[in-house]
Structures are given as C-alpha cells and as structure tokens.
Amino acid sequence: MSGKDGGPHDTMDRNRTILLAAGGTGGHLFPAFALAEELGRRGYTVDLVTDMRGDRYGTGFPARAVHQVPSATLASKSPVAIAKTGLTLARGLLAARKLMKQIRPAVVIGFGGYPTFPPLLAARQSGIPTMLHEQNAVLGRANKMLAARVDAIATSFEHTKFLDGPLLAKARFTGNPVRGIVIEAAAAPYPVPEPNGLFHLLVFGGSQGARYFSDAVPPALALLPTALKSRLNVVQQAREEDVARVKSAYADAGITAEIAPFFKDLPARMAASHLVIGRAGASSVAELTVIGRPSILVPLPHSLDNDQLQNATQLAESGGAWCIEQKTLSPERLSGEIARLMEGGAALREAAECAKKQGRPDAVVRLASLVEELAGSATATAPKSA
C-alpha cells in the first residue's frame, strides 16, 4: 500500500527517508544539522529523533519532523541508578520500534550520546541499516557500546582512539560536518593583524565553559601592558548571570569588549578574529579548522574519556592551535601567551594556515555519500511491493 491512500509509505518513500538520532548538546546536533541540510539538497526526507533535552534544538532544524523518545544517561553505578536508566532505555526502545514502523526509514544515523541507543537498537531489530558518526578523536562511551552493532562508523579524525580491531573494517574517515553558515564564513581569508593595529580576540566556551572563561580571561587580559590592552577588541560569550561582572571587569581594565550569552553569527565572528580562546569540543574544533583560525584551546577537564584533550592535542600537534590544560593555566601564563601572540603576527598566520589544512569542508558531502551507500544497499535488499 502507498502513502497516497493513507497507508504506510511505499518502498520508494521508505528509501528517501533518513532518520537522524542525536540529542543533548550542540556537539551532537550541529553535525546532524549539517547532514540534514545536505540530504535535503539531495532530495531526501529527513526526520530527527532526540530526547527531551534536545527539544530546544528542534526549532529551525531542517527536518520534516522532530520525534522524542525517552532516554537517560547513566549517572552512577549504583543499583538504583542502573535500574532507573535501564527502565528508561527500555521505554525508549519500545517507542523507537513504534517510530520505525511509522516512518520506515532507509537508514538511521546516530551522532553519539545515550539518546541514540533506542533508535539505533530499534533500527537494528527492524533490519534497517545503521551508522554512527563520531565527532571526537576518541570513541565516546555510547558509540563504543553501539559500534559492534552498526553497519558503518564515520569518523571526524583520521585516528580515533578505541576504534580498532574488527571495528576498523567498517570505519570511514569523513570529517565532522559543519553548517552552511560555517562554510560561508570560511571564504574569508585570515586577517593578519597589523603591527600596533586593532587585535580581535574571540572567547567562547559553550554551555560547559563560559563560566570558567568569565573567571579566567578578564584578569589575564588586565595584566597586559597598556599598549596591548589599547589594541584589544574582545568578543566574549558569558552566561546571563555573568555578563554584568565581565563587562565591568573589562571596563575597569580599559579594554573594549562586547559580552553576550549567545552570538547567532558566531562563525562570522570567528572568521573576523585574529585569535580564538575556547574549549575543544568537536564542533568548535571542526569550525576552527574549516574557517582556519588560530586558537588557544583549554580542554574541558574531567570530561568522559578526555575527548576534548584528544581533540585539542591533535590540532595542536598539527600546528593549528596551542593546547593548555586548565590545571596549568594561571592568569599570568594566559596573559603571557596572548602578549606573545599579539606581538608575533607570523606565528598566528602560520597557525591559521595549519588549522585550515586540517579542515574538512567537504565532510558533509562525504558523510551524505556514505548514507546514500547504505540507503542503496537497503533498496537492493528491500522486498518488492505487492
């Protein structure tokens, strides 16, 4: 039966529908967003499945529909926590199996995090091809548990920690997809700072880093010589409750600064920057490399599997960034690093070039092509319509 008479989608419809599973953070949602854009350009219908936390990303996501299934992250190893998590995931699996029957996707792609568990497992049980995309330089815990059960694994780095043995046979290096607005920003060449000219510094930390940078960066910049402070033009992300005090700190130091909780045009601001200070989340690193901007990366400490440290280390080893762990980053050290870079435009230009060489602006094209390969295999094995 076909969708024209109100029944289930026919085989052709089924093989033009792709289901993306992601949730929780922008690090998972941004590459899914980019893939949805590209698949839409190729004529596919895209749906997104997420958990309750991911609902705030639904508005504007380029999908036909945003579905929610129950999910949970294992908060502790206590028997009670394990039982609660297991029950929630079981409920999510039932909901996801119902969703598979409803939309009958050709392929289901997971972007990491525990919200991908129910859709990926339900797809496997339903005989639907599945794929994971790993954004970081280390295989995340949820992806590690799902890796043996999926048909393909797309990676953002050429070398991904914990991806070895038989898993390598189904791995494909695609890069980490970035949104269209990032590709647009990447067209701008690096603005090499003029001696004694304005120096544009961008500081952002995401949901898990803005508070730290609000505490750490203003005191470091206040230590700079007056001649360097007068050159600075700072754009910094800060939590709503920190905006006033950060503004005050910069005003007291005589530093020009624009502070806000969120910048919709962050990729464009990144492109206009001489130096970026930030965390080393997968999406941030991908955008820095595609646009090609030098950065001081301060990985989020205590993150699971030290994924941000792995990301920052790989970029630093390429010459595209400077990685400094938070535990060793005093205001004096940060001030010294910034002063050195402000006075040495050649080092910044070289780092920008090295970062750009690590960028994969075609990552979304490569990932979408891999999706089409899986969709093609689904078409080849799909039962003929009656």
C-alpha positions as a Markdown table, in Angstrom:
| # | Residue | x | y | z |
|---|---|---|---|---|
| 1 | Met | 0.0 | 0.0 | 0.0 |
| 2 | Ser | 1.2 | 3.6 | -0.6 |
| 3 | Gly | 1.1 | 6.7 | 1.4 |
| 4 | Lys | -1.5 | 8.2 | -1.1 |
| 5 | Asp | -4.3 | 6.2 | 0.4 |
| 6 | Gly | -3.3 | 6.9 | 4.0 |
| 7 | Gly | -1.5 | 3.6 | 4.5 |
| 8 | Pro | 2.2 | 3.1 | 5.2 |
| 9 | His | 4.9 | 4.6 | 3.0 |
| 10 | Asp | 5.7 | 2.5 | -0.1 |
| 11 | Thr | 9.2 | 1.2 | -0.7 |
| 12 | Met | 10.2 | 4.3 | -2.8 |
| 13 | Asp | 9.1 | 6.6 | 0.0 |
| 14 | Arg | 10.9 | 4.5 | 2.6 |
| 15 | Asn | 14.2 | 4.7 | 0.7 |
| 16 | Arg | 14.0 | 8.5 | 0.5 |
| 17 | Thr | 13.6 | 8.9 | 4.3 |
| 18 | Ile | 16.6 | 9.2 | 6.6 |
| 19 | Leu | 16.3 | 9.3 | 10.4 |
| 20 | Leu | 19.0 | 11.1 | 12.4 |
| 21 | Ala | 19.4 | 10.4 | 16.1 |
| 22 | Ala | 21.0 | 12.9 | 18.3 |
| 23 | Gly | 20.4 | 14.8 | 21.5 |
| 24 | Gly | 21.6 | 16.7 | 24.4 |
| 25 | Thr | 24.3 | 19.0 | 23.2 |
| 26 | Gly | 25.2 | 21.2 | 20.2 |
| 27 | Gly | 28.2 | 19.0 | 19.6 |
| 28 | His | 25.9 | 16.2 | 18.5 |
| 29 | Leu | 23.2 | 18.4 | 17.0 |
| 30 | Phe | 25.4 | 20.6 | 14.8 |
| 31 | Pro | 26.8 | 17.9 | 12.6 |
| 32 | Ala | 23.3 | 16.3 | 12.4 |
| 33 | Phe | 22.0 | 19.7 | 11.3 |
| 34 | Ala | 24.7 | 19.9 | 8.6 |
| 35 | Leu | 23.9 | 16.4 | 7.3 |
| 36 | Ala | 20.2 | 17.2 | 7.3 |
| 37 | Glu | 20.9 | 20.3 | 5.1 |
| 38 | Glu | 22.9 | 18.2 | 2.6 |
| 39 | Leu | 20.5 | 15.3 | 2.5 |
| 40 | Gly | 17.7 | 17.8 | 1.8 |
| 41 | Arg | 19.7 | 19.2 | -1.1 |
| 42 | Arg | 19.9 | 15.6 | -2.4 |
| 43 | Gly | 16.1 | 15.1 | -2.3 |
| 44 | Tyr | 15.8 | 13.1 | 0.9 |
| 45 | Thr | 13.3 | 13.5 | 3.6 |
| 46 | Val | 14.9 | 13.9 | 7.0 |
| 47 | Asp | 13.4 | 13.2 | 10.4 |
| 48 | Leu | 15.2 | 13.9 | 13.7 |
| 49 | Val | 14.8 | 11.7 | 16.8 |
| 50 | Thr | 16.0 | 13.1 | 20.1 |
| 51 | Asp | 15.4 | 13.0 | 23.9 |
| 52 | Met | 13.7 | 15.7 | 25.9 |
| 53 | Arg | 16.8 | 17.7 | 26.4 |
| 54 | Gly | 17.3 | 18.0 | 22.7 |
| 55 | Asp | 13.9 | 19.6 | 22.1 |
| 56 | Arg | 15.3 | 23.1 | 22.4 |
| 57 | Tyr | 17.2 | 22.4 | 19.1 |
| 58 | Gly | 14.0 | 21.4 | 17.2 |
| 59 | Thr | 13.1 | 24.9 | 16.1 |
| 60 | Gly | 14.8 | 25.6 | 12.9 |
| 61 | Phe | 16.3 | 22.1 | 12.5 |
| 62 | Pro | 16.0 | 21.2 | 8.8 |
| 63 | Ala | 13.8 | 18.1 | 9.3 |
| 64 | Arg | 10.2 | 17.2 | 8.3 |
| 65 | Ala | 9.5 | 16.2 | 11.9 |
| 66 | Val | 11.3 | 16.1 | 15.3 |
| 67 | His | 10.4 | 13.0 | 17.3 |
| 68 | Gln | 11.1 | 12.4 | 21.0 |
| 69 | Val | 11.9 | 9.1 | 22.7 |
| 70 | Pro | 12.7 | 8.6 | 26.4 |
| 71 | Ser | 16.4 | 8.2 | 27.1 |
| 72 | Ala | 18.8 | 8.5 | 30.1 |
| 73 | Thr | 22.5 | 8.8 | 30.8 |
| 74 | Leu | 23.9 | 6.5 | 33.4 |
| 75 | Ala | 24.7 | 9.0 | 36.3 |
| 76 | Ser | 26.2 | 6.5 | 38.7 |
| 77 | Lys | 27.0 | 2.8 | 39.1 |
| 78 | Ser | 24.6 | 2.3 | 42.0 |
| 79 | Pro | 22.0 | -0.5 | 41.5 |
| 80 | Val | 19.1 | 2.0 | 41.8 |
| 81 | Ala | 20.6 | 4.3 | 39.1 |
| 82 | Ile | 21.4 | 1.4 | 36.8 |
| 83 | Ala | 17.8 | 0.1 | 37.2 |
| 84 | Lys | 16.3 | 3.5 | 36.5 |
| 85 | Thr | 18.4 | 4.0 | 33.5 |
| 86 | Gly | 17.6 | 0.6 | 32.2 |
| 87 | Leu | 13.9 | 1.1 | 32.6 |
| 88 | Thr | 14.0 | 4.5 | 30.8 |
| 89 | Leu | 16.0 | 3.0 | 27.9 |
| 90 | Ala | 13.6 | 0.1 | 27.7 |
| 91 | Arg | 10.7 | 2.6 | 27.4 |
| 92 | Gly | 12.7 | 4.4 | 24.7 |
| 93 | Leu | 13.3 | 1.2 | 22.8 |
| 94 | Leu | 9.6 | 0.4 | 22.7 |
| 95 | Ala | 8.9 | 4.0 | 21.5 |
| 96 | Ala | 11.6 | 3.8 | 18.9 |
| 97 | Arg | 10.4 | 0.5 | 17.5 |
| 98 | Lys | 7.0 | 2.1 | 17.0 |
| 99 | Leu | 8.6 | 5.0 | 15.3 |
| 100 | Met | 10.5 | 2.7 | 12.9 |
| 101 | Lys | 7.2 | 1.1 | 11.8 |
| 102 | Gln | 5.6 | 4.6 | 11.4 |
| 103 | Ile | 8.2 | 6.3 | 9.2 |
| 104 | Arg | 10.2 | 3.2 | 7.9 |
| 105 | Pro | 13.5 | 5.0 | 7.2 |
| 106 | Ala | 16.1 | 3.7 | 4.8 |
| 107 | Val | 18.9 | 4.4 | 7.2 |
| 108 | Val | 19.3 | 5.5 | 10.8 |
| 109 | Ile | 22.4 | 7.6 | 11.7 |
| 110 | Gly | 23.4 | 8.2 | 15.4 |
| 111 | Phe | 25.5 | 11.1 | 16.4 |
| 112 | Gly | 26.5 | 9.9 | 19.9 |
| 113 | Gly | 25.2 | 10.2 | 23.4 |
| 114 | Tyr | 22.8 | 7.9 | 25.1 |
| 115 | Pro | 19.7 | 9.3 | 23.3 |
| 116 | Thr | 21.0 | 7.3 | 20.2 |
| 117 | Phe | 20.6 | 4.0 | 22.0 |
| 118 | Pro | 16.9 | 3.4 | 21.5 |
| 119 | Pro | 16.7 | 4.4 | 17.8 |
| 120 | Leu | 19.8 | 2.6 | 16.8 |
| 121 | Leu | 18.9 | -0.6 | 18.6 |
| 122 | Ala | 15.3 | -0.4 | 17.3 |
| 123 | Ala | 16.6 | 0.0 | 13.7 |
| 124 | Arg | 18.9 | -3.0 | 14.0 |
| 125 | Gln | 16.0 | -5.1 | 15.3 |
| 126 | Ser | 13.9 | -3.9 | 12.4 |
| 127 | Gly | 16.6 | -4.8 | 9.8 |
| 128 | Ile | 17.3 | -1.1 | 8.9 |
| 129 | Pro | 20.9 | -0.2 | 8.0 |
| 130 | Thr | 22.5 | 1.9 | 10.8 |
| 131 | Met | 25.5 | 4.1 | 11.1 |
| 132 | Leu | 27.3 | 6.1 | 13.8 |
| 133 | His | 29.1 | 9.4 | 13.4 |
| 134 | Glu | 31.9 | 10.0 | 16.0 |
| 135 | Gln | 32.7 | 13.7 | 16.3 |
| 136 | Asn | 35.7 | 13.4 | 18.6 |
| 137 | Ala | 39.2 | 11.9 | 18.4 |
| 138 | Val | 38.2 | 9.3 | 20.9 |
| 139 | Leu | 35.2 | 6.9 | 20.6 |
| 140 | Gly | 32.5 | 8.0 | 23.0 |
| 141 | Arg | 31.1 | 5.6 | 25.6 |
| 142 | Ala | 27.7 | 5.3 | 23.9 |
| 143 | Asn | 29.2 | 4.9 | 20.5 |
| 144 | Lys | 31.7 | 2.4 | 21.9 |
| 145 | Met | 28.8 | 0.3 | 23.1 |
| 146 | Leu | 26.9 | 0.5 | 19.8 |
| 147 | Ala | 29.9 | 0.2 | 17.4 |
| 148 | Ala | 29.8 | -3.6 | 17.1 |
| 149 | Arg | 26.0 | -3.4 | 16.3 |
| 150 | Val | 26.0 | -0.9 | 13.4 |
| 151 | Asp | 26.8 | -1.3 | 9.7 |
| 152 | Ala | 29.2 | 1.7 | 9.4 |
| 153 | Ile | 31.1 | 4.1 | 11.5 |
| 154 | Ala | 32.1 | 7.6 | 10.2 |
| 155 | Thr | 34.9 | 9.4 | 11.9 |
| 156 | Ser | 36.0 | 13.0 | 12.2 |
| 157 | Phe | 39.7 | 12.3 | 12.8 |
| 158 | Glu | 41.9 | 10.0 | 10.8 |
| 159 | His | 42.9 | 8.3 | 14.0 |
| 160 | Thr | 40.2 | 7.7 | 16.6 |
| 161 | Lys | 41.1 | 6.2 | 20.0 |
| 162 | Phe | 39.4 | 2.9 | 20.9 |
| 163 | Leu | 38.4 | 2.3 | 17.2 |
| 164 | Asp | 40.5 | -0.7 | 16.5 |
| 165 | Gly | 40.3 | -4.4 | 15.7 |
| 166 | Pro | 37.3 | -5.6 | 13.7 |
| 167 | Leu | 35.7 | -2.1 | 14.1 |
| 168 | Leu | 38.2 | -0.6 | 11.7 |
| 169 | Ala | 36.8 | -2.6 | 8.8 |
| 170 | Lys | 33.5 | -0.6 | 8.9 |
| 171 | Ala | 35.1 | 2.7 | 9.7 |
| 172 | Arg | 35.2 | 5.6 | 7.1 |
| 173 | Phe | 37.0 | 8.9 | 7.7 |
| 174 | Thr | 34.6 | 11.6 | 6.6 |
| 175 | Gly | 35.4 | 14.5 | 8.9 |
| 176 | Asn | 33.0 | 16.4 | 11.1 |
| 177 | Pro | 30.2 | 18.2 | 9.1 |
| 178 | Val | 29.7 | 21.9 | 9.7 |
| 179 | Arg | 26.7 | 24.0 | 8.9 |
| 180 | Gly | 26.3 | 26.1 | 5.8 |
| 181 | Ile | 26.9 | 29.3 | 7.7 |
| 182 | Val | 30.4 | 28.0 | 8.7 |
| 183 | Ile | 31.2 | 27.2 | 5.0 |
| 184 | Glu | 30.2 | 30.8 | 4.1 |
| 185 | Ala | 32.5 | 32.2 | 6.9 |
| 186 | Ala | 35.4 | 30.0 | 5.6 |
| 187 | Ala | 35.5 | 32.1 | 2.4 |
| 188 | Ala | 37.1 | 35.0 | 4.3 |
| 189 | Pro | 40.9 | 34.9 | 4.3 |
| 190 | Tyr | 42.7 | 35.1 | 7.7 |
| 191 | Pro | 43.0 | 38.8 | 8.6 |
| 192 | Val | 46.7 | 39.0 | 9.6 |
| 193 | Pro | 47.0 | 41.5 | 12.5 |
| 194 | Glu | 48.7 | 44.8 | 11.7 |
| 195 | Pro | 51.5 | 45.9 | 13.9 |
| 196 | Asn | 50.0 | 48.3 | 16.5 |
| 197 | Gly | 46.6 | 47.8 | 14.9 |
| 198 | Leu | 43.4 | 46.5 | 16.4 |
| 199 | Phe | 43.5 | 42.9 | 17.6 |
| 200 | His | 40.3 | 41.0 | 17.5 |
| 201 | Leu | 40.0 | 38.3 | 20.2 |
| 202 | Leu | 37.1 | 35.9 | 20.4 |
| 203 | Val | 36.4 | 34.0 | 23.6 |
| 204 | Phe | 33.7 | 31.3 | 23.9 |
| 205 | Gly | 33.2 | 28.2 | 26.0 |
| 206 | Gly | 29.9 | 26.7 | 25.2 |
| 207 | Ser | 27.5 | 25.5 | 27.9 |
| 208 | Gln | 30.3 | 23.9 | 30.0 |
| 209 | Gly | 33.0 | 26.5 | 29.6 |
| 210 | Ala | 31.5 | 30.0 | 29.6 |
| 211 | Arg | 31.7 | 30.4 | 33.4 |
| 212 | Tyr | 35.4 | 29.4 | 33.5 |
| 213 | Phe | 36.4 | 31.8 | 30.8 |
| 214 | Ser | 34.4 | 34.6 | 32.5 |
| 215 | Asp | 36.6 | 34.0 | 35.6 |
| 216 | Ala | 39.9 | 33.4 | 33.9 |
| 217 | Val | 40.2 | 35.7 | 30.8 |
| 218 | Pro | 39.4 | 39.2 | 32.1 |
| 219 | Pro | 42.1 | 39.0 | 34.9 |
| 220 | Ala | 44.6 | 37.7 | 32.4 |
| 221 | Leu | 44.0 | 40.5 | 29.9 |
| 222 | Ala | 44.1 | 43.1 | 32.7 |
| 223 | Leu | 47.7 | 42.0 | 33.2 |
| 224 | Leu | 48.7 | 43.0 | 29.7 |
| 225 | Pro | 50.8 | 46.2 | 29.1 |
| 226 | Thr | 48.7 | 49.3 | 28.4 |
| 227 | Ala | 49.9 | 49.4 | 24.8 |
| 228 | Leu | 48.5 | 45.9 | 24.2 |
| 229 | Lys | 45.2 | 46.5 | 26.1 |
| 230 | Ser | 44.5 | 49.5 | 24.0 |
| 231 | Arg | 44.7 | 47.4 | 20.8 |
| 232 | Leu | 42.3 | 44.7 | 22.1 |
| 233 | Asn | 38.7 | 44.3 | 20.8 |
| 234 | Val | 37.2 | 41.4 | 22.8 |
| 235 | Val | 34.1 | 39.5 | 21.9 |
| 236 | Gln | 33.2 | 37.0 | 24.7 |
| 237 | Gln | 30.4 | 34.6 | 25.4 |
| 238 | Ala | 29.3 | 34.6 | 29.0 |
| 239 | Arg | 26.4 | 33.2 | 31.0 |
| 240 | Glu | 23.5 | 35.6 | 31.5 |
| 241 | Glu | 24.3 | 35.9 | 35.2 |
| 242 | Asp | 27.9 | 36.7 | 34.5 |
| 243 | Val | 27.5 | 39.3 | 31.7 |
| 244 | Ala | 27.4 | 42.4 | 34.0 |
| 245 | Arg | 30.5 | 41.5 | 36.0 |
| 246 | Val | 32.5 | 40.5 | 32.9 |
| 247 | Lys | 31.6 | 43.8 | 31.3 |
| 248 | Ser | 32.7 | 45.6 | 34.5 |
| 249 | Ala | 36.0 | 43.8 | 34.6 |
| 250 | Tyr | 36.9 | 44.8 | 31.1 |
| 251 | Ala | 35.8 | 48.4 | 31.6 |
| 252 | Asp | 37.9 | 48.7 | 34.7 |
| 253 | Ala | 40.9 | 47.3 | 32.7 |
| 254 | Gly | 40.3 | 49.8 | 29.9 |
| 255 | Ile | 39.6 | 47.1 | 27.4 |
| 256 | Thr | 37.0 | 47.4 | 24.6 |
| 257 | Ala | 34.7 | 44.3 | 24.9 |
| 258 | Glu | 31.3 | 43.0 | 23.7 |
| 259 | Ile | 29.8 | 40.5 | 26.0 |
| 260 | Ala | 26.7 | 38.4 | 25.4 |
| 261 | Pro | 25.3 | 35.0 | 26.4 |
| 262 | Phe | 24.9 | 33.9 | 22.7 |
| 263 | Phe | 26.0 | 35.1 | 19.3 |
| 264 | Lys | 23.9 | 33.9 | 16.4 |
| 265 | Asp | 26.6 | 34.9 | 13.9 |
| 266 | Leu | 29.5 | 33.1 | 15.8 |
| 267 | Pro | 31.1 | 31.6 | 12.7 |
| 268 | Ala | 31.3 | 35.1 | 11.1 |
| 269 | Arg | 32.8 | 36.5 | 14.3 |
| 270 | Met | 35.3 | 33.6 | 14.3 |
| 271 | Ala | 36.3 | 34.5 | 10.8 |
| 272 | Ala | 36.9 | 38.1 | 11.8 |
| 273 | Ser | 39.1 | 37.1 | 14.7 |
| 274 | His | 42.9 | 37.2 | 14.9 |
| 275 | Leu | 42.8 | 34.7 | 17.8 |
| 276 | Val | 40.2 | 32.5 | 19.4 |
| 277 | Ile | 40.2 | 31.2 | 23.0 |
| 278 | Gly | 37.8 | 28.3 | 23.7 |
| 279 | Arg | 37.2 | 24.8 | 24.7 |
| 280 | Ala | 38.0 | 21.9 | 22.4 |
| 281 | Gly | 34.5 | 20.4 | 21.7 |
| 282 | Ala | 34.3 | 18.5 | 18.4 |
| 283 | Ser | 32.1 | 21.2 | 16.7 |
| 284 | Ser | 34.3 | 24.0 | 17.8 |
| 285 | Val | 37.5 | 22.3 | 16.5 |
| 286 | Ala | 35.7 | 21.4 | 13.2 |
| 287 | Glu | 34.6 | 25.0 | 12.7 |
| 288 | Leu | 38.1 | 26.4 | 13.7 |
| 289 | Thr | 39.8 | 24.2 | 11.1 |
| 290 | Val | 37.3 | 24.8 | 8.3 |
| 291 | Ile | 37.4 | 28.5 | 8.8 |
| 292 | Gly | 41.2 | 28.3 | 9.5 |
| 293 | Arg | 41.7 | 30.4 | 12.7 |
| 294 | Pro | 44.5 | 30.1 | 15.3 |
| 295 | Ser | 43.3 | 29.2 | 18.8 |
| 296 | Ile | 44.3 | 28.7 | 22.4 |
| 297 | Leu | 42.3 | 25.6 | 23.4 |
| 298 | Val | 41.6 | 24.8 | 27.0 |
| 299 | Pro | 40.0 | 21.3 | 27.1 |
| 300 | Leu | 37.2 | 20.8 | 29.5 |
| 301 | Pro | 38.7 | 18.9 | 32.5 |
| 302 | His | 37.2 | 15.7 | 33.8 |
| 303 | Ser | 35.2 | 15.1 | 30.5 |
| 304 | Leu | 34.4 | 11.5 | 29.8 |
| 305 | Asp | 37.4 | 9.8 | 28.1 |
| 306 | Asn | 39.2 | 13.1 | 27.9 |
| 307 | Asp | 37.7 | 13.6 | 24.5 |
| 308 | Gln | 38.4 | 17.4 | 24.4 |
| 309 | Leu | 42.0 | 16.8 | 25.4 |
| 310 | Gln | 42.4 | 14.4 | 22.5 |
| 311 | Asn | 40.8 | 16.8 | 20.1 |
| 312 | Ala | 43.0 | 19.7 | 21.2 |
| 313 | Thr | 46.1 | 17.6 | 21.2 |
| 314 | Gln | 45.6 | 16.5 | 17.6 |
| 315 | Leu | 45.1 | 20.1 | 16.4 |
| 316 | Ala | 48.0 | 21.4 | 18.5 |
| 317 | Glu | 50.3 | 18.7 | 17.0 |
| 318 | Ser | 49.4 | 19.9 | 13.5 |
| 319 | Gly | 50.5 | 23.4 | 14.4 |
| 320 | Gly | 47.0 | 24.9 | 14.2 |
| 321 | Ala | 46.5 | 25.6 | 17.9 |
| 322 | Trp | 48.0 | 25.8 | 21.3 |
| 323 | Cys | 46.6 | 23.4 | 23.9 |
| 324 | Ile | 46.9 | 24.4 | 27.6 |
| 325 | Glu | 45.2 | 22.3 | 30.2 |
| 326 | Gln | 43.1 | 24.2 | 32.7 |
| 327 | Lys | 45.0 | 23.0 | 35.7 |
| 328 | Thr | 48.2 | 24.7 | 34.4 |
| 329 | Leu | 46.6 | 27.9 | 33.1 |
| 330 | Ser | 47.2 | 30.8 | 35.5 |
| 331 | Pro | 46.2 | 34.4 | 34.6 |
| 332 | Glu | 49.9 | 35.1 | 34.3 |
| 333 | Arg | 50.5 | 32.3 | 31.9 |
| 334 | Leu | 47.5 | 33.2 | 29.7 |
| 335 | Ser | 48.5 | 36.8 | 29.7 |
| 336 | Gly | 52.0 | 35.9 | 28.6 |
| 337 | Glu | 50.7 | 33.7 | 25.8 |
| 338 | Ile | 48.4 | 36.4 | 24.5 |
| 339 | Ala | 51.1 | 39.1 | 24.6 |
| 340 | Arg | 53.5 | 36.8 | 22.7 |
| 341 | Leu | 51.0 | 36.1 | 20.0 |
| 342 | Met | 49.8 | 39.8 | 19.7 |
| 343 | Glu | 53.4 | 40.8 | 19.1 |
| 344 | Gly | 54.1 | 38.0 | 16.7 |
| 345 | Gly | 51.8 | 38.1 | 13.7 |
| 346 | Ala | 53.9 | 35.4 | 11.8 |
| 347 | Ala | 53.1 | 32.8 | 14.4 |
| 348 | Leu | 49.4 | 33.5 | 14.1 |
| 349 | Arg | 49.4 | 33.4 | 10.4 |
| 350 | Glu | 51.3 | 30.1 | 10.4 |
| 351 | Ala | 48.8 | 28.6 | 12.9 |
| 352 | Ala | 45.9 | 29.8 | 10.8 |
| 353 | Glu | 47.4 | 28.1 | 7.7 |
| 354 | Cys | 48.0 | 24.9 | 9.7 |
| 355 | Ala | 44.5 | 24.9 | 11.1 |
| 356 | Lys | 43.0 | 25.4 | 7.6 |
| 357 | Lys | 44.9 | 22.4 | 6.3 |
| 358 | Gln | 43.2 | 20.2 | 9.0 |
| 359 | Gly | 39.7 | 21.4 | 8.0 |
| 360 | Arg | 37.3 | 19.2 | 6.1 |
| 361 | Pro | 34.8 | 21.5 | 4.4 |
| 362 | Asp | 33.6 | 18.5 | 2.3 |
| 363 | Ala | 32.9 | 16.4 | 5.4 |
| 364 | Val | 29.1 | 16.7 | 5.0 |
| 365 | Val | 29.3 | 15.7 | 1.3 |
| 366 | Arg | 31.4 | 12.6 | 2.2 |
| 367 | Leu | 29.1 | 11.7 | 5.1 |
| 368 | Ala | 26.0 | 12.1 | 2.9 |
| 369 | Ser | 27.5 | 9.9 | 0.2 |
| 370 | Leu | 28.1 | 7.2 | 2.8 |
| 371 | Val | 24.5 | 7.5 | 3.9 |
| 372 | Glu | 23.5 | 7.0 | 0.2 |
| 373 | Glu | 25.6 | 3.9 | 0.0 |
| 374 | Leu | 23.7 | 2.4 | 2.9 |
| 375 | Ala | 20.4 | 3.6 | 1.5 |
| 376 | Gly | 21.4 | 1.9 | -1.8 |
| 377 | Ser | 22.0 | -1.4 | 0.0 |
| 378 | Ala | 18.6 | -1.0 | 1.7 |
| 379 | Thr | 17.0 | -0.5 | -1.7 |
| 380 | Ala | 18.8 | -3.6 | -3.1 |
| 381 | Thr | 17.6 | -5.8 | -0.3 |
| 382 | Ala | 14.1 | -4.3 | 0.2 |
| 383 | Pro | 11.2 | -6.6 | -0.6 |
| 384 | Lys | 9.3 | -5.9 | -3.8 |
| 385 | Ser | 5.9 | -4.1 | -3.4 |
| 386 | Ala | 2.9 | -6.3 | -4.0 |
